[in-house]
Amino acid sequence: MTDAPSPILDYASPRPRRRLRLPARSVIDVRVDHDGRGVTIVEKLAGIPEAIAGMMFALFVLLVVGAVAYTSLRAEWMKHHDVHPLGAVLAIFWLAELLLLGIVIDRTWRRTTLDARDGRVILRFKGLFGSREHRWPFEEVADLDSVATQEAVGVYALAELRFRATDDVPVHLFTDHRADEIARIQSILSRILAGETPTLTPPDSQTAGSATPVEPPDGTTVSRLVDVRKSLRERETRR
């Protein structure tokens, strides 16, 4: 029995798929080539002030702990040629805190780039400590669709872009962005993959008299909305 291929997930979307990621706002920039034969879609996490403030505080703590550990270890070694127990514990704590901070920064500020042109789709994931890249010919990208991820009444209509690539690998991109934004991206990509010129519409096109567009929610808001949706489903099941 052959195992199904693991899906390719987007870690720069508003939904925090991993722990150790601070709440952040995800934004998408869509740039279509002048000739209409290619498109570049860039998604990145924009750190909110609370995230930046938290990291600045963590750096301050690192400086204080590092200074205390260094002073204790140096003084004990100069006097007795021995290791100060408290200084050693603080040094270990300092190293662990530094590693944790690096992981948090890497997972909080990530970038996803999707290029479609010249008969090839290129997907890149970039973080602080490395990057990954996937390449597929146009003809091996199928079932491109905008799939709803949040449909509860009275809350944001959210969606994600899905398709199946080479060897039937499922790909989930731009998860929990606004549904109209994902539908626009899906329309542009579908036309480019089919060799047609995409119809460009403003990303925030609205009918006359409608309200100002609402910014996509951050990861904390999305998690809360998912919990609300689960609660509503449980109530419907009980009935």
ZADO-1210 file (C-alpha; in nm, 4 decimals, padded with zeros to 6 digits):
<atoms>
<atom x="00.0000" y="00.0000" z="00.0000" code="MET" pos="1"/>
<atom x="00.1460" y="00.3361" z="-00.1034" code="THR" pos="2"/>
<atom x="00.1188" y="00.6312" z="00.1333" code="ASP" pos="3"/>
<atom x="-00.0429" y="00.9481" z="-00.0002" code="ALA" pos="4"/>
<atom x="00.2064" y="01.2288" z="-00.0711" code="PRO" pos="5"/>
<atom x="00.2428" y="01.4852" z="00.2065" code="SER" pos="6"/>
<atom x="00.0751" y="01.8179" z="00.1266" code="PRO" pos="7"/>
<atom x="00.2806" y="02.1315" z="00.0718" code="ILE" pos="8"/>
<atom x="00.1595" y="02.3887" z="00.3247" code="LEU" pos="9"/>
<atom x="00.2133" y="02.7633" z="00.3304" code="ASP" pos="10"/>
<atom x="00.3771" y="02.8822" z="00.6548" code="TYR" pos="11"/>
<atom x="00.3573" y="03.2518" z="00.5617" code="ALA" pos="12"/>
<atom x="-00.0226" y="03.2548" z="00.5739" code="SER" pos="13"/>
<atom x="-00.2224" y="03.4113" z="00.8604" code="PRO" pos="14"/>
<atom x="-00.2886" y="03.0657" z="01.0052" code="ARG" pos="15"/>
<atom x="-00.0026" y="02.9691" z="01.2422" code="PRO" pos="16"/>
<atom x="00.0627" y="02.6079" z="01.1366" code="ARG" pos="17"/>
<atom x="00.3524" y="02.5760" z="01.3813" code="ARG" pos="18"/>
<atom x="00.4082" y="02.6749" z="01.7395" code="ARG" pos="19"/>
<atom x="00.6606" y="02.9414" z="01.8400" code="LEU" pos="20"/>
<atom x="00.5212" y="03.1969" z="01.5969" code="ARG" pos="21"/>
<atom x="00.4045" y="03.5354" z="01.7167" code="LEU" pos="22"/>
<atom x="00.0782" y="03.6817" z="01.5792" code="PRO" pos="23"/>
<atom x="00.1444" y="03.8556" z="01.2485" code="ALA" pos="24"/>
<atom x="-00.0476" y="04.0027" z="00.9571" code="ARG" pos="25"/>
<atom x="-00.0040" y="03.8334" z="00.6216" code="SER" pos="26"/>
<atom x="-00.0140" y="04.0451" z="00.3050" code="VAL" pos="27"/>
<atom x="-00.0185" y="03.9398" z="-00.0618" code="ILE" pos="28"/>
<atom x="00.1238" y="04.1335" z="-00.3569" code="ASP" pos="29"/>
<atom x="00.0153" y="04.0222" z="-00.7063" code="VAL" pos="30"/>
<atom x="00.2208" y="04.1463" z="-01.0038" code="ARG" pos="31"/>
<atom x="00.1132" y="04.0451" z="-01.3543" code="VAL" pos="32"/>
<atom x="00.3642" y="04.0807" z="-01.6414" code="ASP" pos="33"/>
<atom x="00.2995" y="04.3558" z="-01.8968" code="HIS" pos="34"/>
<atom x="00.2317" y="04.0980" z="-02.1680" code="ASP" pos="35"/>
<atom x="-00.0120" y="03.9071" z="-01.9465" code="GLY" pos="36"/>
<atom x="00.1803" y="03.5803" z="-01.9837" code="ARG" pos="37"/>
<atom x="00.3201" y="03.5569" z="-01.6319" code="GLY" pos="38"/>
<atom x="00.2498" y="03.6499" z="-01.2733" code="VAL" pos="39"/>
<atom x="00.4454" y="03.6810" z="-00.9484" code="THR" pos="40"/>
<atom x="00.2592" y="03.6453" z="-00.6190" code="ILE" pos="41"/>
<atom x="00.4476" y="03.7368" z="-00.3020" code="VAL" pos="42"/>
<atom x="00.3072" y="03.6656" z="00.0434" code="GLU" pos="43"/>
<atom x="00.4875" y="03.7790" z="00.3555" code="LYS" pos="44"/>
<atom x="00.4227" y="03.8139" z="00.7251" code="LEU" pos="45"/>
<atom x="00.4329" y="04.1723" z="00.8474" code="ALA" pos="46"/>
<atom x="00.5225" y="04.1797" z="01.2169" code="GLY" pos="47"/>
<atom x="00.2803" y="04.3742" z="01.4337" code="ILE" pos="48"/>
<atom x="00.4102" y="04.6194" z="01.6997" code="PRO" pos="49"/>
<atom x="00.3403" y="04.3717" z="01.9800" code="GLU" pos="50"/>
<atom x="00.5611" y="04.1104" z="01.8125" code="ALA" pos="51"/>
<atom x="00.8437" y="04.3565" z="01.7609" code="ILE" pos="52"/>
<atom x="00.8140" y="04.4823" z="02.1200" code="ALA" pos="53"/>
<atom x="00.8260" y="04.1258" z="02.2507" code="GLY" pos="54"/>
<atom x="01.1435" y="04.0515" z="02.0573" code="MET" pos="55"/>
<atom x="01.3079" y="04.3751" z="02.1726" code="MET" pos="56"/>
<atom x="01.2332" y="04.2787" z="02.5321" code="PHE" pos="57"/>
<atom x="01.3771" y="03.9316" z="02.4700" code="ALA" pos="58"/>
<atom x="01.6965" y="04.0901" z="02.3342" code="LEU" pos="59"/>
<atom x="01.7189" y="04.3121" z="02.6441" code="PHE" pos="60"/>
<atom x="01.6848" y="04.0062" z="02.8686" code="VAL" pos="61"/>
<atom x="01.9567" y="03.8310" z="02.6684" code="LEU" pos="62"/>
<atom x="02.1939" y="04.1227" z="02.7170" code="LEU" pos="63"/>
<atom x="02.1327" y="04.1356" z="03.0921" code="VAL" pos="64"/>
<atom x="02.1593" y="03.7590" z="03.1428" code="VAL" pos="65"/>
<atom x="02.4688" y="03.7414" z="02.9215" code="GLY" pos="66"/>
<atom x="02.6409" y="04.0192" z="03.1147" code="ALA" pos="67"/>
<atom x="02.5630" y="03.8590" z="03.4516" code="VAL" pos="68"/>
<atom x="02.6758" y="03.5155" z="03.3356" code="ALA" pos="69"/>
<atom x="02.9998" y="03.6493" z="03.1892" code="TYR" pos="70"/>
<atom x="03.0810" y="03.8536" z="03.5008" code="THR" pos="71"/>
<atom x="03.0148" y="03.5601" z="03.7345" code="SER" pos="72"/>
<atom x="03.2141" y="03.3096" z="03.5310" code="LEU" pos="73"/>
<atom x="03.5076" y="03.5460" z="03.4795" code="ARG" pos="74"/>
<atom x="03.5279" y="03.6479" z="03.8455" code="ALA" pos="75"/>
<atom x="03.5147" y="03.2876" z="03.9705" code="GLU" pos="76"/>
<atom x="03.7761" y="03.1758" z="03.7196" code="TRP" pos="77"/>
<atom x="04.0125" y="03.4638" z="03.7992" code="MET" pos="78"/>
<atom x="03.9922" y="03.4031" z="04.1755" code="LYS" pos="79"/>
<atom x="03.9685" y="03.0253" z="04.2088" code="HIS" pos="80"/>
<atom x="04.0162" y="02.8864" z="03.8548" code="HIS" pos="81"/>
<atom x="03.6750" y="02.7270" z="03.8878" code="ASP" pos="82"/>
<atom x="03.3347" y="02.7508" z="03.7195" code="VAL" pos="83"/>
<atom x="03.0696" y="02.9532" z="03.9013" code="HIS" pos="84"/>
<atom x="02.7510" y="02.7356" z="03.9287" code="PRO" pos="85"/>
<atom x="02.5063" y="03.0239" z="03.8867" code="LEU" pos="86"/>
<atom x="02.7072" y="03.1648" z="03.5966" code="GLY" pos="87"/>
<atom x="02.7037" y="02.8253" z="03.4228" code="ALA" pos="88"/>
<atom x="02.3248" y="02.7953" z="03.4643" code="VAL" pos="89"/>
<atom x="02.2752" y="03.1469" z="03.3305" code="LEU" pos="90"/>
<atom x="02.5027" y="03.0724" z="03.0346" code="ALA" pos="91"/>
<atom x="02.2952" y="02.7650" z="02.9444" code="ILE" pos="92"/>
<atom x="01.9762" y="02.9687" z="02.9806" code="PHE" pos="93"/>
<atom x="02.1258" y="03.2394" z="02.7579" code="TRP" pos="94"/>
<atom x="02.2076" y="02.9917" z="02.4814" code="LEU" pos="95"/>
<atom x="01.8610" y="02.8347" z="02.4984" code="ALA" pos="96"/>
<atom x="01.6925" y="03.1768" z="02.4900" code="GLU" pos="97"/>
<atom x="01.9020" y="03.2847" z="02.1914" code="LEU" pos="98"/>
<atom x="01.8110" y="02.9676" z="01.9985" code="LEU" pos="99"/>
<atom x="01.4419" y="03.0071" z="02.0821" code="LEU" pos="100"/>
<atom x="01.4419" y="03.3699" z="01.9730" code="LEU" pos="101"/>
<atom x="01.5991" y="03.2753" z="01.6395" code="GLY" pos="102"/>
<atom x="01.3309" y="03.0096" z="01.5799" code="ILE" pos="103"/>
<atom x="01.0511" y="03.2539" z="01.6666" code="VAL" pos="104"/>
<atom x="01.1884" y="03.5185" z="01.4298" code="ILE" pos="105"/>
<atom x="01.2299" y="03.2611" z="01.1497" code="ASP" pos="106"/>
<atom x="00.8722" y="03.1370" z="01.1868" code="ARG" pos="107"/>
<atom x="00.7186" y="03.4803" z="01.2326" code="THR" pos="108"/>
<atom x="00.8693" y="03.6538" z="00.9291" code="TRP" pos="109"/>
<atom x="00.8440" y="03.4176" z="00.6342" code="ARG" pos="110"/>
<atom x="00.7898" y="03.4775" z="00.2656" code="ARG" pos="111"/>
<atom x="00.6119" y="03.2726" z="-00.0005" code="THR" pos="112"/>
<atom x="00.6670" y="03.3492" z="-00.3699" code="THR" pos="113"/>
<atom x="00.4697" y="03.1869" z="-00.6522" code="LEU" pos="114"/>
<atom x="00.5897" y="03.2518" z="-01.0090" code="ASP" pos="115"/>
<atom x="00.4001" y="03.1290" z="-01.3147" code="ALA" pos="116"/>
<atom x="00.5528" y="03.2031" z="-01.6556" code="ARG" pos="117"/>
<atom x="00.7341" y="03.0423" z="-01.9489" code="ASP" pos="118"/>
<atom x="00.5462" y="02.7153" z="-01.9020" code="GLY" pos="119"/>
<atom x="00.6630" y="02.6591" z="-01.5442" code="ARG" pos="120"/>
<atom x="00.5279" y="02.7233" z="-01.1946" code="VAL" pos="121"/>
<atom x="00.7936" y="02.7962" z="-00.9296" code="ILE" pos="122"/>
<atom x="00.7026" y="02.7998" z="-00.5596" code="LEU" pos="123"/>
<atom x="00.9567" y="02.9328" z="-00.3086" code="ARG" pos="124"/>
<atom x="00.9407" y="02.9384" z="00.0709" code="PHE" pos="125"/>
<atom x="01.1982" y="03.1637" z="00.2357" code="LYS" pos="126"/>
<atom x="01.2812" y="03.2065" z="00.6047" code="GLY" pos="127"/>
<atom x="01.5634" y="03.3404" z="00.8157" code="LEU" pos="128"/>
<atom x="01.7673" y="03.0189" z="00.8081" code="PHE" pos="129"/>
<atom x="01.6984" y="02.8789" z="00.4636" code="GLY" pos="130"/>
<atom x="01.4596" y="02.8344" z="00.1740" code="SER" pos="131"/>
<atom x="01.2804" y="02.5653" z="-00.0251" code="ARG" pos="132"/>
<atom x="01.1799" y="02.5588" z="-00.3890" code="GLU" pos="133"/>
<atom x="00.9370" y="02.3514" z="-00.5962" code="HIS" pos="134"/>
<atom x="00.9046" y="02.3539" z="-00.9765" code="ARG" pos="135"/>
<atom x="00.6264" y="02.2136" z="-01.1934" code="TRP" pos="136"/>
<atom x="00.5424" y="02.2379" z="-01.5661" code="PRO" pos="137"/>
<atom x="00.2088" y="02.4047" z="-01.6436" code="PHE" pos="138"/>
<atom x="00.0617" y="02.0770" z="-01.7683" code="GLU" pos="139"/>
<atom x="00.1293" y="01.9057" z="-01.4332" code="GLU" pos="140"/>
<atom x="-00.0664" y="02.1615" z="-01.2290" code="VAL" pos="141"/>
<atom x="-00.4307" y="02.0563" z="-01.1982" code="ALA" pos="142"/>
<atom x="-00.7475" y="02.1151" z="-00.9935" code="ASP" pos="143"/>
<atom x="-00.6616" y="02.4802" z="-00.9262" code="LEU" pos="144"/>
<atom x="-00.9378" y="02.6118" z="-00.7029" code="ASP" pos="145"/>
<atom x="-01.0296" y="02.8609" z="-00.4317" code="SER" pos="146"/>
<atom x="-01.1517" y="02.6646" z="-00.1283" code="VAL" pos="147"/>
<atom x="-01.3347" y="02.8250" z="00.1636" code="ALA" pos="148"/>
<atom x="-01.1722" y="02.7925" z="00.5063" code="THR" pos="149"/>
<atom x="-01.4184" y="03.0120" z="00.6993" code="GLN" pos="150"/>
<atom x="-01.7878" y="03.0455" z="00.6149" code="GLU" pos="151"/>
<atom x="-01.9487" y="03.1129" z="00.9530" code="ALA" pos="152"/>
<atom x="-02.2196" y="03.3810" z="00.9509" code="VAL" pos="153"/>
<atom x="-02.1145" y="03.7223" z="01.0748" code="GLY" pos="154"/>
<atom x="-01.7391" y="03.6691" z="01.0446" code="VAL" pos="155"/>
<atom x="-01.4757" y="03.6960" z="00.7725" code="TYR" pos="156"/>
<atom x="-01.5180" y="03.4912" z="00.4542" code="ALA" pos="157"/>
<atom x="-01.1767" y="03.3253" z="00.4234" code="LEU" pos="158"/>
<atom x="-01.0283" y="03.0858" z="00.1687" code="ALA" pos="159"/>
<atom x="-00.7082" y="02.9263" z="00.0418" code="GLU" pos="160"/>
<atom x="-00.5661" y="02.8384" z="-00.2998" code="LEU" pos="161"/>
<atom x="-00.5379" y="02.4655" z="-00.3698" code="ARG" pos="162"/>
<atom x="-00.4042" y="02.2624" z="-00.6575" code="PHE" pos="163"/>
<atom x="-00.2435" y="01.9277" z="-00.7290" code="ARG" pos="164"/>
<atom x="00.1043" y="01.9191" z="-00.8785" code="ALA" pos="165"/>
<atom x="00.3505" y="01.6598" z="-01.0103" code="THR" pos="166"/>
<atom x="00.2960" y="01.3093" z="-00.8662" code="ASP" pos="167"/>
<atom x="-00.0447" y="01.4200" z="-00.7301" code="ASP" pos="168"/>
<atom x="00.1085" y="01.6342" z="-00.4515" code="VAL" pos="169"/>
<atom x="-00.1581" y="01.8549" z="-00.2844" code="PRO" pos="170"/>
<atom x="-00.0558" y="02.2201" z="-00.2417" code="VAL" pos="171"/>
<atom x="-00.2293" y="02.4613" z="00.0005" code="HIS" pos="172"/>
<atom x="-00.1339" y="02.8280" z="-00.0352" code="LEU" pos="173"/>
<atom x="-00.2421" y="03.1649" z="00.1102" code="PHE" pos="174"/>
<atom x="-00.4596" y="02.9960" z="00.3739" code="THR" pos="175"/>
<atom x="-00.7132" y="03.2153" z="00.5593" code="ASP" pos="176"/>
<atom x="-00.6833" y="03.5207" z="00.3383" code="HIS" pos="177"/>
<atom x="-00.9969" y="03.7022" z="00.2238" code="ARG" pos="178"/>
<atom x="-01.2087" y="03.4875" z="-00.0070" code="ALA" pos="179"/>
<atom x="-01.2374" y="03.7561" z="-00.2773" code="ASP" pos="180"/>
<atom x="-00.8594" y="03.7997" z="-00.2808" code="GLU" pos="181"/>
<atom x="-00.8031" y="03.4251" z="-00.3254" code="ILE" pos="182"/>
<atom x="-01.0709" y="03.4069" z="-00.5965" code="ALA" pos="183"/>
<atom x="-00.8911" y="03.6853" z="-00.7876" code="ARG" pos="184"/>
<atom x="-00.5575" y="03.5024" z="-00.7627" code="ILE" pos="185"/>
<atom x="-00.7188" y="03.1767" z="-00.8750" code="GLN" pos="186"/>
<atom x="-00.8721" y="03.3488" z="-01.1783" code="SER" pos="187"/>
<atom x="-00.5400" y="03.5070" z="-01.2836" code="ILE" pos="188"/>
<atom x="-00.3456" y="03.1823" z="-01.2428" code="LEU" pos="189"/>
<atom x="-00.6060" y="02.9765" z="-01.4271" code="SER" pos="190"/>
<atom x="-00.5887" y="03.2017" z="-01.7322" code="ARG" pos="191"/>
<atom x="-00.2088" y="03.2102" z="-01.7360" code="ILE" pos="192"/>
<atom x="-00.1869" y="02.8302" z="-01.7066" code="LEU" pos="193"/>
<atom x="-00.4317" y="02.8051" z="-01.9975" code="ALA" pos="194"/>
<atom x="-00.2226" y="03.0430" z="-02.2088" code="GLY" pos="195"/>
<atom x="-00.4809" y="03.3214" z="-02.1904" code="GLU" pos="196"/>
<atom x="-00.4445" y="03.6865" z="-02.0863" code="THR" pos="197"/>
<atom x="-00.5869" y="03.7360" z="-01.7361" code="PRO" pos="198"/>
<atom x="-00.8640" y="03.9852" z="-01.6693" code="THR" pos="199"/>
<atom x="-00.7257" y="04.2285" z="-01.4143" code="LEU" pos="200"/>
<atom x="-00.9624" y="04.3668" z="-01.1518" code="THR" pos="201"/>
<atom x="-00.8796" y="04.5819" z="-00.8502" code="PRO" pos="202"/>
<atom x="-00.8043" y="04.3634" z="-00.5458" code="PRO" pos="203"/>
<atom x="-01.0573" y="04.5505" z="-00.3340" code="ASP" pos="204"/>
<atom x="-01.3288" y="04.6104" z="-00.5937" code="SER" pos="205"/>
<atom x="-01.6635" y="04.6788" z="-00.4285" code="GLN" pos="206"/>
<atom x="-02.0105" y="04.7839" z="-00.5162" code="THR" pos="207"/>
<atom x="-02.1110" y="05.1452" z="-00.4715" code="ALA" pos="208"/>
<atom x="-02.1985" y="05.2454" z="-00.1188" code="GLY" pos="209"/>
<atom x="-02.0234" y="04.9484" z="00.0454" code="SER" pos="210"/>
<atom x="-01.8038" y="04.9820" z="00.3497" code="ALA" pos="211"/>
<atom x="-01.4274" y="05.0228" z="00.3547" code="THR" pos="212"/>
<atom x="-01.2441" y="04.6908" z="00.2990" code="PRO" pos="213"/>
<atom x="-01.1594" y="04.5095" z="00.6190" code="VAL" pos="214"/>
<atom x="-00.7975" y="04.4045" z="00.6743" code="GLU" pos="215"/>
<atom x="-00.7328" y="04.0293" z="00.6899" code="PRO" pos="216"/>
<atom x="-00.7313" y="03.9017" z="01.0505" code="PRO" pos="217"/>
<atom x="-00.4114" y="03.7989" z="01.2256" code="ASP" pos="218"/>
<atom x="-00.3334" y="03.4452" z="01.3426" code="GLY" pos="219"/>
<atom x="-00.4998" y="03.4909" z="01.6829" code="THR" pos="220"/>
<atom x="-00.8249" y="03.6114" z="01.5233" code="THR" pos="221"/>
<atom x="-00.8232" y="03.3241" z="01.2757" code="VAL" pos="222"/>
<atom x="-00.7810" y="03.0671" z="01.5537" code="SER" pos="223"/>
<atom x="-01.0739" y="03.2208" z="01.7410" code="ARG" pos="224"/>
<atom x="-01.2922" y="03.2119" z="01.4298" code="LEU" pos="225"/>
<atom x="-01.2051" y="02.8465" z="01.3724" code="VAL" pos="226"/>
<atom x="-01.3157" y="02.7686" z="01.7302" code="ASP" pos="227"/>
<atom x="-01.6456" y="02.9502" z="01.6687" code="VAL" pos="228"/>
<atom x="-01.7018" y="02.7476" z="01.3536" code="ARG" pos="229"/>
<atom x="-01.6358" y="02.4217" z="01.5390" code="LYS" pos="230"/>
<atom x="-01.8817" y="02.5198" z="01.8143" code="SER" pos="231"/>
<atom x="-02.1535" y="02.5967" z="01.5579" code="LEU" pos="232"/>
<atom x="-02.0985" y="02.2605" z="01.3893" code="ARG" pos="233"/>
<atom x="-02.1229" y="02.0783" z="01.7225" code="GLU" pos="234"/>
<atom x="-02.4528" y="02.2508" z="01.7993" code="ARG" pos="235"/>
<atom x="-02.5935" y="02.1550" z="01.4594" code="GLU" pos="236"/>
<atom x="-02.4830" y="01.7930" z="01.5126" code="THR" pos="237"/>
<atom x="-02.6561" y="01.7736" z="01.8525" code="ARG" pos="238"/>
<atom x="-02.9811" y="01.8966" z="01.7020" code="ARG" pos="239"/>
</atoms>
